[in-house]
Amino acid sequence: MSSPKVRVRFAPSPTGGLHLGGVRTALFNYLFAKQNDGDFVLRIEDTDQTRFVEGAEQYIMDCLAWCGITPDEGPHTGGHYAPYRQSERKSIYREYAEKLVAQGHAYYAFDTPEELDAKRKEIPNFQYGQFYRSEMRNSTSLKTAEVEHLLDQGTPHVIRIKVPADETVRFHDLIRGNVVFETNQVDDKVLLKADGMPTYHLAVVVDDYLMKITHAFRGEEWLPSAPVHILLWKYLGWAADMPHWAHLPLILKPDGHGKLSKRDGARFGFPVYAMDWLDNKTGELTPGFRELGFLPEAFLNLLAMLGWNPGGDQEIFSLDELVEKFSVERINKAGAKFDYEKAKWYNAEWIKKVDAKRLLPEAKTILEAKGIAVADDEKLLKVLTLVKDRCILLTDIYQQAGYFFETPKEYDLNAVKPKWSDTKTDFFGSLINQFKEVPSFEAMQLEIDFKYLCEETGFKIGDVMLPFRIMLVGGKFGPHVFDIAELLGREETIARIEKALVAFGS
């Protein structure tokens, strides 16, 4: 008998920006699906309407699109198992919750929020479960007639799972091996809320079953909920169809102490979201990797290496290579510390790796934001080819390429003036005349002529090379100075020397 087709799902909640841990979960789902010719499903878990944020769902879609991990099915693409928003599947869940009640595996609970708060104040670490169930207002403690009366009156209530006492729940995790829970440590989770919406616990099981999900990759923080979900698979009669579980390790703070959070990003000075997120309610802008200057290829590469060890020395992987090399067996159990310096290294390596044409749209956007409108794409491609190896972030393109399109507004005079002299002014005057006459304004010829003039005038090349660079770019940076001059062209190079001589001599 053949195995069922691999189907995985990424199921985020539209409550805010997409944390890099969420993108990694999506990535690992995607890699496993594509490696096995399976389906990657996007499901929006929007059952908690109190936390719903307008625009968050589209933001999630945009993040996945930027990363290039496109769902095969989802709210925006459709599929055989639609709808893919849980809020649109509300009518489905009550049927299963009521079935659990009828079987004795769940019950109605009529406790008000005030009654629950009072109990929590009375009992430290109160858990609604087998130890205190009988003290609360629910269908296990009330008489049948009273329960029926409360239901007939439309009394607000929830449905809770009835976790059995003194049982052991076991399951195999693809990352952690055999996992064991004692039911005495598990509380009676709410399955269906008073507004008729399911909680995550019921919805994830029902939807995974109906959508034929075969493998469930999710964060380690969901591990404590696993026994409730496994009991639901059993009670609903679906145990044979339960997906294989894989609980991914946490992404930790740089110091290794605790899960990396949005607040940590602000504290340590790096982003934790895939893209800029503007909260419509608070007006708060949380920075993202894309706007900071990361390529999506680098972002995915660094995320893949957080918790997964490919074996060997290779660190740079394209998405296709990740699909080929990925294996669940090489996912670590322990959390992975986030290292922003290493993240920047991945980005620099990817900027070097990609063709200059790949950077053209981003480069134009970055330069335009600084007031530089580039009309000549061919020249910009040549510039990018020359400077991209010097960029760590895409935003470095302005510093590394901007001077090709605008004359320096200021100069690093401290690097020049202390050693400036009239003889250097004369040298550059002669260089201007030489550049006017040179038949071919090409880097190799310009360098030969420059060195020849140094010999003629008795200057060491180092004494005049730095001032020449600063004349052209404004500072002590940039690629080979004669390559810069060639790209600037004869007239612009001469104009910049003349302008700088005024500043150097003043």
C-alpha positions as CSV (number, residue, x, y, z in Angstrom):
1,M,0.0,0.0,0.0
2,S,1.4,3.4,-1.0
3,S,1.9,6.1,1.5
4,P,-0.4,9.1,1.4
5,K,0.8,12.2,-0.4
6,V,2.8,14.5,1.9
7,R,0.8,17.5,3.0
8,V,2.1,20.1,5.5
9,R,0.7,23.4,6.7
10,F,1.9,26.7,8.0
11,A,-0.8,28.1,10.2
12,P,0.0,31.6,11.5
13,S,-2.4,33.9,13.4
14,P,-3.0,37.3,11.9
15,T,-2.1,39.2,15.1
16,G,0.9,41.2,14.0
17,G,4.2,41.0,12.3
18,L,5.7,37.7,11.2
19,H,8.5,36.7,13.6
20,L,11.6,35.1,12.0
21,G,10.8,32.0,14.0
22,G,7.5,31.8,12.1
23,V,9.2,32.2,8.8
24,R,11.6,29.4,9.8
25,T,8.6,27.2,10.6
26,A,7.1,28.0,7.2
27,L,10.5,27.3,5.5
28,F,10.9,23.9,7.1
29,N,7.4,22.9,6.1
30,Y,8.1,24.1,2.6
31,L,11.4,22.3,2.3
32,F,9.9,19.0,3.5
33,A,6.9,19.3,1.2
34,K,9.0,20.1,-1.9
35,Q,11.5,17.4,-1.1
36,N,8.7,14.8,-1.1
37,D,6.7,16.2,-4.0
38,G,4.1,17.2,-1.5
39,D,1.7,20.2,-0.8
40,F,2.5,23.2,1.3
41,V,-0.7,24.6,2.7
42,L,-1.2,28.1,4.3
43,R,-4.0,28.1,6.8
44,I,-5.0,31.3,8.7
45,E,-5.8,30.6,12.3
46,D,-7.9,33.6,13.1
47,T,-10.2,32.1,15.7
48,D,-9.2,34.6,18.4
49,Q,-11.0,37.7,17.1
50,T,-10.0,39.8,20.1
51,R,-6.3,39.6,18.8
52,F,-7.1,40.0,15.1
53,V,-5.2,42.9,13.5
54,E,-6.3,44.4,10.2
55,G,-3.8,43.9,7.5
56,A,-1.9,41.1,9.2
57,E,-3.0,38.4,6.9
58,Q,-1.9,40.3,3.8
59,Y,1.3,41.0,5.5
60,I,1.9,37.3,6.1
61,M,1.2,36.6,2.4
62,D,3.6,39.4,1.4
63,C,6.3,38.0,3.6
64,L,6.0,34.5,2.1
65,A,6.0,36.0,-1.4
66,W,9.2,38.0,-0.7
67,C,10.9,34.8,0.7
68,G,9.8,32.8,-2.4
69,I,8.1,30.1,-0.4
70,T,4.7,30.2,-2.1
71,P,1.8,28.1,-0.7
72,D,0.2,25.5,-3.0
73,E,-3.1,26.1,-1.2
74,G,-4.4,28.9,1.0
75,P,-6.9,31.7,1.3
76,H,-5.6,33.6,-1.6
77,T,-4.9,30.7,-3.9
78,G,-7.8,28.3,-3.0
79,G,-7.7,24.5,-3.1
80,H,-9.7,21.4,-2.6
81,Y,-10.0,21.9,1.2
82,A,-11.2,25.5,1.3
83,P,-12.0,27.7,3.1
84,Y,-8.5,28.2,4.6
85,R,-9.4,30.8,7.2
86,Q,-10.7,29.2,10.4
87,S,-13.1,32.0,11.0
88,E,-14.9,30.9,7.8
89,R,-15.0,27.3,9.0
90,K,-16.8,28.2,12.3
91,S,-19.8,26.0,11.6
92,I,-17.6,22.9,11.2
93,Y,-16.2,22.8,14.7
94,R,-19.3,22.7,16.9
95,E,-20.3,19.4,15.3
96,Y,-17.1,17.8,16.6
97,A,-17.2,19.5,20.0
98,E,-20.8,18.3,20.6
99,K,-19.7,14.8,19.4
100,L,-17.0,14.8,22.1
101,V,-19.6,15.9,24.7
102,A,-22.0,13.1,23.7
103,Q,-19.1,10.5,24.0
104,G,-18.2,11.8,27.5
105,H,-14.8,13.1,26.4
106,A,-15.8,16.8,26.8
107,Y,-18.3,18.8,28.8
108,Y,-20.2,22.1,29.0
109,A,-18.7,24.7,31.4
110,F,-20.9,27.6,32.5
111,D,-18.4,29.4,34.8
112,T,-18.3,33.2,34.3
113,P,-15.1,35.1,33.9
114,E,-15.6,36.5,37.4
115,E,-16.0,33.0,38.9
116,L,-12.8,31.8,37.2
117,D,-10.9,34.9,38.5
118,A,-12.1,34.3,42.0
119,K,-11.0,30.6,41.8
120,R,-7.5,31.7,40.6
121,K,-7.2,34.1,43.5
122,E,-8.3,31.4,45.9
123,I,-6.0,28.7,44.6
124,P,-2.4,29.5,43.5
125,N,-1.6,27.9,40.1
126,F,-5.2,26.9,39.6
127,Q,-5.8,24.6,36.7
128,Y,-9.3,23.7,35.5
129,G,-9.1,20.0,35.4
130,Q,-9.7,16.7,37.2
131,F,-8.8,18.1,40.6
132,Y,-11.1,21.0,40.7
133,R,-13.6,20.1,38.0
134,S,-16.2,19.0,40.5
135,E,-16.1,22.4,42.3
136,M,-17.0,24.4,39.1
137,R,-20.2,25.0,37.3
138,N,-20.2,22.4,34.5
139,S,-22.0,19.4,33.1
140,T,-19.9,17.0,35.2
141,S,-20.8,18.6,38.5
142,L,-24.4,19.8,37.8
143,K,-27.5,17.6,37.5
144,T,-28.6,16.8,34.0
145,A,-31.9,18.8,34.4
146,E,-30.0,21.9,35.4
147,V,-27.6,21.5,32.5
148,E,-30.4,21.2,30.1
149,H,-32.1,24.2,31.6
150,L,-29.0,26.3,31.3
151,L,-28.6,25.3,27.7
152,D,-32.2,26.0,26.9
153,Q,-31.9,29.5,28.4
154,G,-28.9,30.2,26.2
155,T,-26.6,30.6,29.1
156,P,-23.1,31.4,27.9
157,H,-20.8,28.4,28.1
158,V,-17.7,26.8,26.7
159,I,-16.9,23.2,25.9
160,R,-13.9,21.7,27.6
161,I,-12.0,18.5,26.9
162,K,-12.3,16.0,29.8
163,V,-8.8,14.9,30.4
164,P,-8.7,11.5,32.0
165,A,-6.9,10.8,35.3
166,D,-3.8,8.6,35.7
167,E,-3.2,8.0,32.1
168,T,0.0,8.3,30.0
169,V,0.0,9.9,26.6
170,R,2.9,8.8,24.4
171,F,3.9,9.9,20.9
172,H,6.9,9.9,18.6
173,D,8.3,13.2,17.6
174,L,10.5,13.3,14.4
175,I,13.0,15.5,16.2
176,R,12.7,14.6,19.9
177,G,12.0,10.9,19.6
178,N,9.6,9.3,22.1
179,V,7.7,11.9,24.2
180,V,5.7,11.0,27.3
181,F,3.1,13.0,29.2
182,E,1.1,12.2,32.4
183,T,-2.5,13.3,32.1
184,N,-2.6,14.4,35.8
185,Q,-0.4,17.3,34.7
186,V,-2.7,18.4,31.9
187,D,-5.7,20.7,32.4
188,D,-9.1,20.6,30.7
189,K,-8.5,23.0,27.8
190,V,-11.4,25.0,26.3
191,L,-12.3,23.5,22.9
192,L,-15.2,25.8,21.9
193,K,-15.5,29.3,23.2
194,A,-18.7,31.0,24.2
195,D,-18.9,32.9,20.9
196,G,-18.9,29.6,19.1
197,M,-15.3,30.0,17.8
198,P,-13.0,27.0,18.4
199,T,-9.7,27.4,20.3
200,Y,-6.5,26.4,18.6
201,H,-6.7,23.0,20.3
202,L,-9.9,21.8,18.6
203,A,-9.4,23.7,15.3
204,V,-5.9,22.4,14.6
205,V,-7.0,18.8,15.0
206,V,-10.2,19.1,13.0
207,D,-8.5,21.0,10.2
208,D,-5.4,18.8,10.1
209,Y,-7.7,15.8,9.7
210,L,-10.1,17.3,7.1
211,M,-7.2,18.8,5.1
212,K,-5.3,15.4,5.2
213,I,-2.2,16.9,6.8
214,T,0.5,14.2,7.0
215,H,3.3,16.0,8.9
216,A,2.9,18.8,11.4
217,F,6.0,21.0,11.9
218,R,5.5,23.6,14.6
219,G,7.4,25.4,17.3
220,E,8.6,23.8,20.5
221,E,6.3,26.1,22.5
222,W,3.4,23.9,21.4
223,L,4.8,20.8,22.9
224,P,2.9,21.1,26.2
225,S,-0.3,21.2,24.2
226,A,0.5,18.0,22.4
227,P,-1.2,15.6,24.9
228,V,-4.5,17.4,24.4
229,H,-4.3,17.2,20.7
230,I,-3.3,13.5,20.7
231,L,-6.3,12.7,23.0
232,L,-8.6,14.6,20.6
233,W,-7.2,12.6,17.6
234,K,-8.0,9.4,19.6
235,Y,-11.4,10.5,20.9
236,L,-12.6,11.6,17.4
237,G,-11.6,8.2,16.0
238,W,-8.9,9.5,13.8
239,A,-5.8,8.2,15.5
240,A,-4.7,6.2,12.5
241,D,-4.7,9.4,10.4
242,M,-2.8,11.5,13.0
243,P,0.1,13.4,11.4
244,H,3.7,12.8,12.2
245,W,4.8,15.5,14.7
246,A,8.0,17.6,14.6
247,H,8.4,20.2,17.3
248,L,11.1,22.7,16.1
249,P,13.7,24.1,18.5
250,L,13.4,27.7,19.7
251,I,15.3,30.6,18.3
252,L,17.1,32.0,21.3
253,K,18.4,35.4,22.3
254,P,22.0,36.1,21.4
255,D,23.0,35.3,25.0
256,G,21.1,32.0,24.8
257,H,18.8,32.9,27.7
258,G,15.2,32.5,26.5
259,K,13.3,32.8,23.3
260,L,14.0,35.7,20.9
261,S,11.2,38.2,21.1
262,K,10.2,41.4,19.4
263,R,11.4,43.4,22.4
264,D,14.8,41.7,22.2
265,G,15.2,43.0,18.6
266,A,14.7,46.6,19.8
267,R,17.1,46.0,22.8
268,F,19.9,44.4,20.7
269,G,19.5,46.6,17.7
270,F,18.4,44.1,15.0
271,P,15.1,43.1,13.4
272,V,13.1,40.0,14.3
273,Y,10.4,40.4,11.7
274,A,10.7,39.4,8.0
275,M,9.5,42.8,6.8
276,D,8.6,46.2,8.3
277,W,5.4,45.9,10.3
278,L,3.2,48.9,11.0
279,D,0.6,48.3,13.7
280,N,-2.5,50.1,12.6
281,K,-3.8,50.2,16.2
282,T,-0.7,51.7,17.9
283,G,1.0,53.3,14.9
284,E,4.2,51.5,16.0
285,L,6.6,50.5,13.2
286,T,8.7,47.4,13.9
287,P,11.7,47.1,11.4
288,G,12.1,44.1,9.2
289,F,15.0,42.3,7.5
290,R,13.9,43.3,4.0
291,E,13.9,47.1,4.6
292,L,17.2,46.9,6.5
293,G,18.8,45.6,3.4
294,F,18.7,41.8,3.4
295,L,18.2,39.7,0.3
296,P,15.5,37.0,0.7
297,E,18.0,34.3,-0.3
298,A,20.2,35.3,2.6
299,F,17.3,35.5,5.0
300,L,16.1,32.0,4.2
301,N,19.7,30.7,4.3
302,L,20.4,32.1,7.7
303,L,17.0,30.8,9.0
304,A,17.7,27.3,7.7
305,M,20.9,27.2,9.6
306,L,19.2,28.1,12.9
307,G,18.5,24.7,14.3
308,W,19.4,22.6,11.2
309,N,22.9,21.2,10.6
310,P,23.5,20.1,7.0
311,G,26.7,18.3,7.8
312,G,29.9,19.2,6.1
313,D,31.4,22.7,5.6
314,Q,28.9,24.2,3.2
315,E,27.1,27.2,4.6
316,I,25.7,29.0,1.6
317,F,22.6,27.3,0.2
318,S,20.0,28.4,-2.4
319,L,16.4,27.5,-1.8
320,D,16.7,24.6,-4.4
321,E,19.8,23.4,-2.6
322,L,18.0,23.5,0.7
323,V,15.1,21.4,-0.7
324,E,17.7,18.9,-1.9
325,K,19.8,18.7,1.3
326,F,17.1,19.2,4.0
327,S,16.5,16.3,6.4
328,V,14.4,16.2,9.6
329,E,17.0,13.9,11.2
330,R,19.5,16.8,11.2
331,I,17.3,19.3,13.0
332,N,18.7,19.9,16.5
333,K,16.7,19.4,19.6
334,A,18.4,22.3,21.4
335,G,17.5,25.9,20.8
336,A,19.7,28.0,18.3
337,K,21.2,31.3,19.4
338,F,20.5,34.1,17.0
339,D,23.8,35.8,15.9
340,Y,23.2,39.1,14.0
341,E,26.8,39.4,12.9
342,K,26.5,36.0,11.3
343,A,23.2,37.0,9.7
344,K,25.0,40.0,8.1
345,W,27.7,37.6,6.9
346,Y,25.2,35.5,5.0
347,N,23.8,38.6,3.4
348,A,27.2,39.9,2.3
349,E,28.0,36.5,0.8
350,W,24.7,36.4,-1.1
351,I,25.2,40.0,-2.4
352,K,28.6,38.8,-3.8
353,K,27.0,35.6,-5.2
354,V,24.0,37.1,-7.1
355,D,24.3,38.7,-10.5
356,A,24.3,42.5,-10.6
357,K,21.1,42.4,-12.6
358,R,19.4,40.8,-9.6
359,L,20.2,43.9,-7.5
360,L,19.2,46.5,-10.1
361,P,15.6,47.1,-8.9
362,E,16.7,47.4,-5.2
363,A,19.6,49.6,-6.1
364,K,17.5,52.0,-8.0
365,T,15.0,52.2,-5.1
366,I,17.7,52.8,-2.6
367,L,19.4,55.5,-4.7
368,E,16.1,57.2,-5.5
369,A,15.3,57.3,-1.8
370,K,18.4,59.4,-1.5
371,G,17.5,61.7,-4.3
372,I,19.5,60.0,-7.0
373,A,17.4,59.2,-10.1
374,V,19.3,56.7,-12.3
375,A,18.3,56.8,-15.9
376,D,21.2,54.7,-17.3
377,D,20.7,51.1,-16.3
378,E,23.8,49.9,-18.1
379,K,26.0,52.3,-16.1
380,L,24.3,51.2,-12.9
381,L,24.9,47.5,-13.7
382,K,28.6,48.3,-14.3
383,V,28.7,50.2,-11.0
384,L,27.0,47.3,-9.1
385,T,29.4,44.8,-10.6
386,L,32.2,46.9,-9.3
387,V,31.0,47.6,-5.8
388,K,28.6,44.8,-4.7
389,D,31.3,42.8,-3.1
390,R,31.8,45.7,-0.7
391,C,28.2,45.7,0.5
392,I,27.1,43.9,3.7
393,L,23.5,45.2,3.5
394,L,21.7,46.4,0.3
395,T,21.4,49.8,1.9
396,D,25.2,50.0,1.7
397,I,24.7,50.5,-2.1
398,Y,24.2,54.2,-1.5
399,Q,27.6,54.8,0.1
400,Q,29.4,52.4,-2.2
401,A,27.7,53.5,-5.5
402,G,26.1,56.9,-4.9
403,Y,29.2,58.9,-5.8
404,F,29.1,57.5,-9.3
405,F,25.9,59.5,-9.9
406,E,26.5,62.6,-7.8
407,T,29.6,64.7,-7.0
408,P,30.8,64.3,-3.4
409,K,29.2,67.0,-1.2
410,E,32.1,66.9,1.3
411,Y,35.6,65.4,1.6
412,D,37.6,63.6,4.3
413,L,39.8,66.6,4.6
414,N,41.5,65.3,7.8
415,A,43.0,62.5,5.6
416,V,44.4,65.0,3.1
417,K,45.1,68.5,4.4
418,P,47.9,67.8,7.0
419,K,50.1,66.5,4.2
420,W,48.9,68.8,1.4
421,S,51.4,70.9,-0.4
422,D,51.7,73.2,-3.4
423,T,53.7,70.4,-5.2
424,K,50.7,68.1,-4.9
425,T,48.5,70.9,-6.3
426,D,50.9,71.0,-9.2
427,F,50.8,67.2,-9.6
428,F,47.1,67.1,-10.0
429,G,47.2,70.1,-12.3
430,S,49.5,68.1,-14.5
431,L,47.3,65.0,-14.1
432,I,44.3,67.0,-15.4
433,N,46.3,68.0,-18.5
434,Q,47.3,64.4,-19.0
435,F,43.8,63.1,-18.6
436,K,42.6,65.6,-21.2
437,E,45.0,64.2,-23.8
438,V,44.9,60.5,-23.1
439,P,43.3,58.9,-26.2
440,S,41.5,56.0,-24.3
441,F,40.0,56.8,-20.9
442,E,40.3,53.2,-19.6
443,A,41.4,52.1,-16.2
444,M,44.5,50.3,-17.3
445,Q,45.8,53.2,-19.3
446,L,44.9,55.7,-16.6
447,E,46.9,53.7,-14.1
448,I,50.0,53.5,-16.3
449,D,49.9,57.3,-17.0
450,F,49.3,58.0,-13.3
451,K,52.4,56.0,-12.3
452,Y,54.5,57.5,-15.0
453,L,53.6,61.0,-13.8
454,C,54.6,60.0,-10.3
455,E,58.0,58.9,-11.6
456,E,58.4,62.2,-13.5
457,T,57.5,64.4,-10.5
458,G,59.3,62.3,-7.8
459,F,56.1,61.4,-5.9
460,K,55.5,58.0,-4.3
461,I,52.3,56.5,-5.6
462,G,50.9,56.3,-2.0
463,D,51.4,60.0,-1.4
464,V,49.0,61.0,-4.2
465,M,46.7,57.9,-4.6
466,L,44.7,58.6,-1.4
467,P,44.0,62.3,-2.3
468,F,43.0,61.1,-5.8
469,R,40.5,58.6,-4.3
470,I,39.1,61.3,-2.0
471,M,38.7,63.7,-4.9
472,L,36.5,61.2,-6.7
473,V,34.5,59.6,-3.9
474,G,34.8,61.9,-0.9
475,G,36.4,59.4,1.5
476,K,38.7,56.5,2.0
477,F,36.5,53.8,0.4
478,G,35.4,52.3,-2.9
479,P,36.9,49.9,-5.4
480,H,40.1,50.3,-7.5
481,V,40.4,54.1,-8.1
482,F,41.1,53.8,-11.8
483,D,38.0,51.7,-12.3
484,I,36.1,54.5,-10.6
485,A,37.6,57.1,-13.0
486,E,36.8,55.0,-16.1
487,L,33.2,54.7,-15.1
488,L,32.9,58.4,-14.2
489,G,34.4,59.3,-17.6
490,R,36.9,61.9,-18.7
491,E,34.9,65.1,-18.1
492,E,33.5,64.1,-14.7
493,T,36.8,62.9,-13.4
494,I,38.5,66.1,-14.4
495,A,35.7,68.2,-12.9
496,R,36.0,66.4,-9.6
497,I,39.7,66.9,-9.4
498,E,39.3,70.6,-10.1
499,K,36.6,71.0,-7.5
500,A,38.5,69.1,-4.9
501,L,41.7,71.1,-5.5
502,V,39.8,74.2,-4.4
503,A,38.6,72.5,-1.2
504,F,42.1,71.0,-0.4
505,G,43.8,74.3,-1.0
506,S,41.5,76.5,1.0
